[in-house]
């Protein structure tokens, strides 16, 4: 969980956009003189992929022919294939990782990945947050979070919910909600949130926690699902009429974040250069508008602030995994 004060802290200290073609930290620039690669462990076309491609495009434009930045999707094993590929890459700035909260969630869940996310990946910067949206089928009797909680308490484990798979960010986000609400629901894991959303629309599951871009195609006129709450600390600008979970009296506050990492051993000056380059590449109004169109909120942090956020989340997820008895088979 990222409390509001943490979000605010993450935004403070972000560097101003510096003039000139490339940014330099202690004589180091990023990208260098050749092609750099950003590994995305999630599927093409998803929010992480689209954000990473926006960053890669802007970095390439700023390099003005000196270098290019490309995105490589390395999916599988619950994102662990992409994480491991980045962790094992040379610490020379030619390989970076762009991933989401599931990395922090993996710390207490996955003991046998062949690398340690806490020591083998260097946090560079948090880039964007997405609000969790709480969704039910359009014909669902649950009009509010209070309705859902009351029904789950009356019939423990009778309500089922979908997620993008065991150990995915939506899975743990929902178990965190269940913990806060004092309820038990039955988890139905899918290969991705697109499938879970389609089954929600078809009434085969009763509830999901997702993101607005994932469910956007099923909202509006003739909608097949409804958003009954958002999981952020305050109402989301894109959904001003949708109440927060906190307004229902539950102490739940979460953002799905996306951020950049470097392999272990990357020199501190290069990490700083990477952070500054990303800050400059997506701080312009056009990039921010593209992020907003994806439902993302622009958030930049220093490496130290991002590392602190991850440590805080890992502590939360450790307690949720233990209390809810979550296992990765």
C-alpha positions as a Markdown table, in Angstrom:
| # | Residue | x | y | z |
|---|---|---|---|---|
| 1 | Unk | 0.0 | 0.0 | 0.0 |
| 2 | Unk | 1.2 | 3.5 | -0.8 |
| 3 | Unk | -0.3 | 5.9 | 1.7 |
| 4 | Unk | -1.0 | 9.4 | 0.4 |
| 5 | Unk | 1.9 | 10.9 | 2.3 |
| 6 | Unk | 4.1 | 8.3 | 0.4 |
| 7 | Unk | 2.8 | 9.4 | -2.9 |
| 8 | Unk | 3.4 | 13.0 | -2.0 |
| 9 | Unk | 6.9 | 12.2 | -0.9 |
| 10 | Unk | 7.6 | 10.4 | -4.1 |
| 11 | Unk | 6.6 | 13.4 | -6.1 |
| 12 | Unk | 8.9 | 15.8 | -4.2 |
| 13 | Unk | 12.5 | 15.9 | -5.1 |
| 14 | Unk | 11.9 | 15.0 | -8.8 |
| 15 | Unk | 14.5 | 16.9 | -10.8 |
| 16 | Unk | 13.5 | 19.9 | -13.0 |
| 17 | Unk | 13.7 | 19.4 | -16.7 |
| 18 | Unk | 17.2 | 20.4 | -17.7 |
| 19 | Unk | 18.0 | 22.2 | -21.0 |
| 20 | Unk | 19.9 | 20.6 | -23.8 |
| 21 | Unk | 19.7 | 17.5 | -25.9 |
| 22 | Unk | 20.7 | 14.9 | -23.2 |
| 23 | Unk | 20.9 | 14.9 | -19.5 |
| 24 | Unk | 24.2 | 14.4 | -17.7 |
| 25 | Unk | 24.7 | 13.2 | -14.1 |
| 26 | Unk | 28.3 | 13.6 | -13.0 |
| 27 | Unk | 29.5 | 13.3 | -16.6 |
| 28 | Unk | 27.2 | 10.3 | -17.4 |
| 29 | Unk | 24.4 | 10.3 | -20.0 |
| 30 | Unk | 21.6 | 7.9 | -20.8 |
| 31 | Unk | 21.0 | 6.4 | -23.2 |
| 32 | Unk | 24.6 | 6.2 | -24.4 |
| 33 | Unk | 25.9 | 6.0 | -27.9 |
| 34 | Unk | 24.1 | 2.8 | -29.0 |
| 35 | Unk | 20.8 | 1.0 | -28.6 |
| 36 | Unk | 19.3 | 0.6 | -25.1 |
| 37 | Unk | 16.6 | -1.9 | -24.3 |
| 38 | Unk | 13.7 | -1.6 | -21.8 |
| 39 | Unk | 12.3 | -5.1 | -20.8 |
| 40 | Unk | 8.6 | -5.2 | -20.1 |
| 41 | Unk | 7.6 | -8.5 | -18.4 |
| 42 | Unk | 3.9 | -8.0 | -19.2 |
| 43 | Unk | 2.0 | -8.5 | -22.5 |
| 44 | Unk | 2.1 | -6.2 | -25.5 |
| 45 | Unk | -0.7 | -3.7 | -25.6 |
| 46 | Unk | -1.2 | -3.5 | -21.8 |
| 47 | Unk | -0.7 | -0.4 | -19.7 |
| 48 | Unk | 2.9 | -1.2 | -18.8 |
| 49 | Unk | 3.8 | -1.9 | -22.4 |
| 50 | Unk | 2.2 | 1.4 | -23.6 |
| 51 | Unk | 3.9 | 3.4 | -21.0 |
| 52 | Unk | 7.3 | 1.8 | -21.7 |
| 53 | Unk | 6.9 | 2.5 | -25.4 |
| 54 | Unk | 6.0 | 6.2 | -24.7 |
| 55 | Unk | 9.2 | 6.5 | -22.6 |
| 56 | Unk | 11.3 | 4.7 | -25.2 |
| 57 | Unk | 10.0 | 7.0 | -28.0 |
| 58 | Unk | 10.7 | 10.1 | -26.0 |
| 59 | Unk | 14.2 | 9.0 | -25.0 |
| 60 | Unk | 15.0 | 8.2 | -28.6 |
| 61 | Unk | 13.7 | 11.6 | -29.8 |
| 62 | Unk | 15.9 | 13.3 | -27.2 |
| 63 | Unk | 18.9 | 11.4 | -28.3 |
| 64 | Unk | 18.6 | 12.9 | -31.8 |
| 65 | Unk | 20.2 | 10.0 | -33.6 |
| 66 | Unk | 22.9 | 9.2 | -31.1 |
| 67 | Unk | 21.0 | 6.3 | -29.7 |
| 68 | Unk | 17.7 | 4.4 | -29.8 |
| 69 | Unk | 15.7 | 2.9 | -27.0 |
| 70 | Unk | 13.5 | -0.2 | -27.8 |
| 71 | Unk | 11.0 | -2.2 | -25.8 |
| 72 | Unk | 11.3 | -6.0 | -25.5 |
| 73 | Unk | 8.4 | -7.9 | -24.0 |
| 74 | Unk | 9.6 | -10.9 | -22.0 |
| 75 | Unk | 6.5 | -12.5 | -20.6 |
| 76 | Unk | 5.9 | -15.7 | -18.6 |
| 77 | Unk | 6.2 | -17.3 | -15.2 |
| 78 | Unk | 4.1 | -14.5 | -13.6 |
| 79 | Unk | 6.5 | -11.8 | -14.9 |
| 80 | Unk | 9.5 | -13.6 | -13.4 |
| 81 | Unk | 11.1 | -14.3 | -16.8 |
| 82 | Unk | 11.3 | -10.6 | -17.7 |
| 83 | Unk | 12.5 | -9.7 | -14.2 |
| 84 | Unk | 15.2 | -12.3 | -14.2 |
| 85 | Unk | 16.4 | -11.2 | -17.7 |
| 86 | Unk | 16.8 | -7.7 | -16.5 |
| 87 | Unk | 18.5 | -8.7 | -13.2 |
| 88 | Unk | 21.1 | -10.8 | -15.1 |
| 89 | Unk | 21.9 | -8.1 | -17.7 |
| 90 | Unk | 25.1 | -6.2 | -17.7 |
| 91 | Unk | 25.0 | -3.1 | -15.5 |
| 92 | Unk | 26.0 | -0.8 | -18.3 |
| 93 | Unk | 22.8 | 1.1 | -18.9 |
| 94 | Unk | 22.0 | -0.9 | -22.1 |
| 95 | Unk | 19.2 | -2.8 | -20.3 |
| 96 | Unk | 16.5 | -1.5 | -18.0 |
| 97 | Unk | 13.3 | -3.0 | -16.6 |
| 98 | Unk | 9.8 | -1.4 | -16.6 |
| 99 | Unk | 7.4 | -3.2 | -14.4 |
| 100 | Unk | 4.5 | -2.8 | -11.9 |
| 101 | Unk | 3.6 | -3.6 | -8.2 |
| 102 | Unk | 3.8 | -7.3 | -8.9 |
| 103 | Unk | 7.5 | -7.0 | -8.3 |
| 104 | Unk | 7.0 | -5.9 | -4.7 |
| 105 | Unk | 4.3 | -8.5 | -4.3 |
| 106 | Unk | 6.7 | -11.2 | -5.4 |
| 107 | Unk | 9.1 | -10.7 | -2.5 |
| 108 | Unk | 7.0 | -12.6 | 0.0 |
| 109 | Unk | 5.4 | -14.9 | -2.5 |
| 110 | Unk | 8.2 | -16.3 | -4.7 |
| 111 | Unk | 11.2 | -17.8 | -3.0 |
| 112 | Unk | 12.7 | -19.6 | -6.0 |
| 113 | Unk | 13.1 | -17.1 | -8.8 |
| 114 | Unk | 16.8 | -17.4 | -9.2 |
| 115 | Unk | 17.4 | -13.8 | -8.1 |
| 116 | Unk | 16.4 | -11.5 | -5.3 |
| 117 | Unk | 14.3 | -8.5 | -6.3 |
| 118 | Unk | 15.5 | -6.6 | -3.3 |
| 119 | Unk | 19.2 | -6.8 | -4.2 |
| 120 | Unk | 19.5 | -7.7 | -7.8 |
| 121 | Unk | 17.4 | -4.8 | -9.2 |
| 122 | Unk | 18.1 | -1.2 | -8.6 |
| 123 | Unk | 15.1 | 1.1 | -8.3 |
| 124 | Unk | 15.5 | 4.1 | -10.7 |
| 125 | Unk | 12.2 | 6.0 | -10.7 |
| 126 | Unk | 8.5 | 5.5 | -10.2 |
| 127 | Unk | 6.8 | 6.8 | -13.3 |
| 128 | Unk | 3.0 | 6.5 | -13.1 |
| 129 | Unk | 0.2 | 5.3 | -10.9 |
| 130 | Unk | -3.2 | 3.8 | -11.9 |
| 131 | Unk | -6.2 | 3.8 | -9.6 |
| 132 | Unk | -7.7 | 0.4 | -8.7 |
| 133 | Unk | -11.4 | 0.3 | -9.8 |
| 134 | Unk | -13.8 | -2.0 | -8.1 |
| 135 | Unk | -16.1 | -3.6 | -10.7 |
| 136 | Unk | -19.3 | -5.7 | -10.8 |
| 137 | Unk | -21.5 | -6.9 | -13.7 |
| 138 | Unk | -24.1 | -4.3 | -14.8 |
| 139 | Unk | -27.0 | -6.5 | -13.5 |
| 140 | Unk | -25.3 | -7.2 | -10.1 |
| 141 | Unk | -27.3 | -6.5 | -7.0 |
| 142 | Unk | -24.2 | -4.8 | -5.4 |
| 143 | Unk | -24.6 | -1.1 | -6.0 |
| 144 | Unk | -22.0 | -0.1 | -3.4 |
| 145 | Unk | -19.0 | -1.5 | -1.6 |
| 146 | Unk | -21.2 | -1.8 | 1.5 |
| 147 | Unk | -23.6 | -4.1 | -0.5 |
| 148 | Unk | -20.7 | -6.3 | -1.5 |
| 149 | Unk | -19.2 | -6.5 | 1.9 |
| 150 | Unk | -22.6 | -7.3 | 3.5 |
| 151 | Unk | -23.2 | -10.1 | 1.1 |
| 152 | Unk | -19.7 | -11.6 | 1.5 |
| 153 | Unk | -20.2 | -11.5 | 5.3 |
| 154 | Unk | -23.6 | -13.2 | 5.0 |
| 155 | Unk | -22.2 | -15.9 | 2.7 |
| 156 | Unk | -18.4 | -16.4 | 3.3 |
| 157 | Unk | -16.6 | -17.6 | 0.1 |
| 158 | Unk | -19.9 | -17.7 | -1.9 |
| 159 | Unk | -18.9 | -14.6 | -3.9 |
| 160 | Unk | -16.1 | -15.2 | -6.5 |
| 161 | Unk | -13.7 | -12.7 | -7.9 |
| 162 | Unk | -11.4 | -12.8 | -10.9 |
| 163 | Unk | -7.8 | -11.7 | -11.3 |
| 164 | Unk | -5.0 | -11.9 | -13.8 |
| 165 | Unk | -3.6 | -15.0 | -12.0 |
| 166 | Unk | -2.3 | -16.3 | -8.8 |
| 167 | Unk | 0.1 | -13.8 | -7.3 |
| 168 | Unk | -0.9 | -11.0 | -9.8 |
| 169 | Unk | -1.4 | -7.4 | -8.6 |
| 170 | Unk | -5.2 | -7.6 | -8.9 |
| 171 | Unk | -5.2 | -10.9 | -6.9 |
| 172 | Unk | -3.3 | -9.4 | -3.9 |
| 173 | Unk | -5.1 | -6.1 | -4.2 |
| 174 | Unk | -8.4 | -8.0 | -3.8 |
| 175 | Unk | -7.1 | -10.1 | -0.9 |
| 176 | Unk | -5.9 | -6.9 | 0.8 |
| 177 | Unk | -9.4 | -5.5 | 0.4 |
| 178 | Unk | -10.9 | -8.7 | 1.8 |
| 179 | Unk | -8.5 | -8.4 | 4.8 |
| 180 | Unk | -9.5 | -4.8 | 5.4 |
| 181 | Unk | -13.2 | -5.6 | 5.1 |
| 182 | Unk | -13.0 | -8.8 | 7.1 |
| 183 | Unk | -14.5 | -11.0 | 4.4 |
| 184 | Unk | -13.6 | -14.1 | 2.4 |
| 185 | Unk | -14.3 | -14.5 | -1.3 |
| 186 | Unk | -13.3 | -17.3 | -3.7 |
| 187 | Unk | -10.5 | -16.5 | -6.1 |
| 188 | Unk | -10.7 | -17.4 | -9.8 |
| 189 | Unk | -7.4 | -16.9 | -11.6 |
| 190 | Unk | -7.1 | -16.2 | -15.3 |
| 191 | Unk | -4.1 | -15.7 | -17.7 |
| 192 | Unk | -4.7 | -12.0 | -17.7 |
| 193 | Unk | -7.2 | -9.3 | -16.7 |
| 194 | Unk | -8.7 | -9.2 | -20.2 |
| 195 | Unk | -10.1 | -12.6 | -19.7 |
| 196 | Unk | -11.2 | -11.9 | -16.1 |
| 197 | Unk | -13.0 | -8.7 | -17.3 |
| 198 | Unk | -14.8 | -10.6 | -20.1 |
| 199 | Unk | -16.0 | -13.2 | -17.6 |
| 200 | Unk | -17.1 | -10.4 | -15.2 |
| 201 | Unk | -19.2 | -8.9 | -18.1 |
| 202 | Unk | -20.7 | -12.3 | -18.7 |
| 203 | Unk | -21.6 | -12.8 | -15.1 |
| 204 | Unk | -19.3 | -15.8 | -14.6 |
| 205 | Unk | -17.5 | -13.9 | -11.8 |
| 206 | Unk | -19.1 | -11.4 | -9.4 |
| 207 | Unk | -16.3 | -8.9 | -8.8 |
| 208 | Unk | -12.9 | -7.7 | -9.9 |
| 209 | Unk | -10.4 | -5.1 | -9.0 |
| 210 | Unk | -8.8 | -3.7 | -12.2 |
| 211 | Unk | -7.8 | -0.5 | -13.8 |
| 212 | Unk | -9.8 | 2.0 | -15.8 |
| 213 | Unk | -8.0 | 1.3 | -19.1 |
| 214 | Unk | -8.6 | -2.4 | -18.8 |
| 215 | Unk | -12.3 | -2.1 | -18.4 |
| 216 | Unk | -12.9 | 1.1 | -20.5 |
| 217 | Unk | -14.3 | -0.8 | -23.4 |
| 218 | Unk | -17.2 | -2.2 | -21.3 |
| 219 | Unk | -18.2 | 1.1 | -19.8 |
| 220 | Unk | -20.5 | 3.8 | -21.1 |
| 221 | Unk | -23.6 | 3.4 | -23.2 |
| 222 | Unk | -24.8 | -0.2 | -23.2 |
| 223 | Unk | -22.3 | -1.0 | -20.5 |
| 224 | Unk | -21.9 | -4.5 | -19.3 |
| 225 | Unk | -20.1 | -3.7 | -16.0 |
| 226 | Unk | -20.2 | -1.0 | -13.4 |
| 227 | Unk | -17.5 | 0.6 | -11.3 |
| 228 | Unk | -18.8 | 0.9 | -7.7 |
| 229 | Unk | -15.6 | 2.3 | -6.1 |
| 230 | Unk | -12.0 | 3.4 | -6.5 |
| 231 | Unk | -9.2 | 2.3 | -4.2 |
| 232 | Unk | -7.3 | 5.5 | -4.1 |
| 233 | Unk | -7.3 | 7.9 | -1.1 |
| 234 | Unk | -9.4 | 10.5 | -2.9 |
| 235 | Unk | -11.8 | 10.4 | -5.8 |
| 236 | Unk | -10.2 | 10.0 | -9.2 |
| 237 | Unk | -10.5 | 13.0 | -11.6 |
| 238 | Unk | -11.7 | 10.7 | -14.4 |
| 239 | Unk | -14.4 | 9.2 | -12.2 |
| 240 | Unk | -15.6 | 12.1 | -10.0 |
| 241 | Unk | -18.9 | 10.5 | -9.2 |
| 242 | Unk | -17.5 | 7.2 | -8.1 |
| 243 | Unk | -16.9 | 7.0 | -4.3 |
| 244 | Unk | -13.7 | 5.8 | -2.7 |
| 245 | Unk | -13.5 | 2.6 | -0.6 |
| 246 | Unk | -12.5 | 4.9 | 2.3 |
| 247 | Unk | -15.8 | 6.7 | 2.0 |
| 248 | Unk | -17.5 | 3.3 | 2.9 |
| 249 | Unk | -15.5 | 3.4 | 6.2 |
| 250 | Unk | -12.8 | 1.0 | 5.1 |
| 251 | Unk | -9.1 | 1.9 | 5.5 |
| 252 | Unk | -8.1 | 0.8 | 2.1 |
| 253 | Unk | -5.7 | 2.9 | -0.1 |
| 254 | Unk | -3.7 | 1.6 | -3.0 |
| 255 | Unk | -2.2 | 2.6 | -6.3 |
| 256 | Unk | -1.0 | 0.3 | -9.1 |
| 257 | Unk | 2.4 | 1.8 | -9.8 |
| 258 | Unk | 4.8 | 1.4 | -12.8 |
| 259 | Unk | 8.5 | 2.1 | -12.5 |
| 260 | Unk | 11.9 | 1.7 | -14.0 |
| 261 | Unk | 14.7 | -0.5 | -12.7 |
| 262 | Unk | 18.4 | -1.2 | -13.6 |
| 263 | Unk | 20.5 | -4.3 | -13.0 |
| 264 | Unk | 22.5 | -4.7 | -9.8 |
| 265 | Unk | 25.9 | -3.0 | -10.0 |
| 266 | Unk | 24.7 | -0.2 | -12.2 |
| 267 | Unk | 26.9 | 2.8 | -11.2 |
| 268 | Unk | 25.1 | 5.4 | -9.0 |
| 269 | Unk | 25.9 | 8.2 | -11.6 |
| 270 | Unk | 24.3 | 6.1 | -14.3 |
| 271 | Unk | 21.2 | 5.4 | -12.2 |
| 272 | Unk | 20.9 | 9.2 | -11.6 |
| 273 | Unk | 21.3 | 9.9 | -15.3 |
| 274 | Unk | 18.6 | 7.3 | -16.1 |
| 275 | Unk | 16.2 | 8.9 | -13.6 |
| 276 | Unk | 16.8 | 12.4 | -14.9 |
| 277 | Unk | 16.4 | 11.2 | -18.6 |
| 278 | Unk | 13.1 | 9.6 | -17.8 |
| 279 | Unk | 11.9 | 12.7 | -15.9 |
| 280 | Unk | 12.7 | 14.9 | -18.9 |
| 281 | Unk | 11.3 | 12.5 | -21.5 |
| 282 | Unk | 7.8 | 12.3 | -20.0 |
| 283 | Unk | 7.4 | 15.7 | -18.2 |
| 284 | Unk | 6.2 | 17.6 | -21.2 |
| 285 | Unk | 2.5 | 18.3 | -21.5 |
| 286 | Unk | 2.0 | 16.0 | -24.5 |
| 287 | Unk | 3.5 | 13.0 | -22.7 |
| 288 | Unk | 1.4 | 13.7 | -19.6 |
| 289 | Unk | -1.8 | 13.9 | -21.8 |
| 290 | Unk | -0.9 | 10.5 | -23.3 |
| 291 | Unk | -0.5 | 9.1 | -19.8 |
| 292 | Unk | -3.8 | 10.6 | -18.7 |
| 293 | Unk | -5.5 | 9.0 | -21.8 |
| 294 | Unk | -4.2 | 5.7 | -20.5 |
| 295 | Unk | -5.8 | 6.4 | -17.1 |
| 296 | Unk | -2.3 | 7.0 | -15.5 |
| 297 | Unk | -1.2 | 9.7 | -13.1 |
| 298 | Unk | 2.3 | 11.0 | -13.7 |
| 299 | Unk | 4.5 | 10.4 | -10.6 |
| 300 | Unk | 8.2 | 10.8 | -10.5 |
| 301 | Unk | 10.5 | 9.8 | -7.6 |
| 302 | Unk | 14.1 | 9.7 | -6.7 |
| 303 | Unk | 15.8 | 6.3 | -6.6 |
| 304 | Unk | 15.8 | 6.5 | -2.8 |
| 305 | Unk | 12.2 | 7.4 | -2.5 |
| 306 | Unk | 11.2 | 4.6 | -4.9 |
| 307 | Unk | 13.2 | 2.1 | -2.9 |
| 308 | Unk | 11.5 | 3.2 | 0.3 |
| 309 | Unk | 8.1 | 2.8 | -1.4 |
| 310 | Unk | 8.9 | -0.8 | -2.4 |
| 311 | Unk | 10.1 | -1.7 | 1.0 |
| 312 | Unk | 6.9 | -0.3 | 2.6 |
| 313 | Unk | 4.8 | -2.3 | 0.1 |
| 314 | Unk | 6.8 | -5.5 | 0.6 |
| 315 | Unk | 6.1 | -5.3 | 4.3 |
| 316 | Unk | 2.4 | -4.9 | 3.6 |
| 317 | Unk | 2.3 | -7.8 | 1.1 |
| 318 | Unk | 4.2 | -10.0 | 3.5 |
| 319 | Unk | 1.5 | -9.6 | 6.1 |
| 320 | Unk | -1.3 | -10.1 | 3.6 |
| 321 | Unk | 0.3 | -13.2 | 2.2 |
| 322 | Unk | 0.7 | -14.6 | 5.7 |
| 323 | Unk | -2.7 | -13.7 | 7.0 |
| 324 | Unk | -4.6 | -14.8 | 3.8 |
| 325 | Unk | -2.5 | -17.9 | 3.4 |
| 326 | Unk | -1.7 | -17.1 | -0.2 |
| 327 | Unk | 0.5 | -19.6 | -2.1 |
| 328 | Unk | 2.0 | -19.8 | -5.5 |
| 329 | Unk | 1.6 | -23.4 | -6.8 |
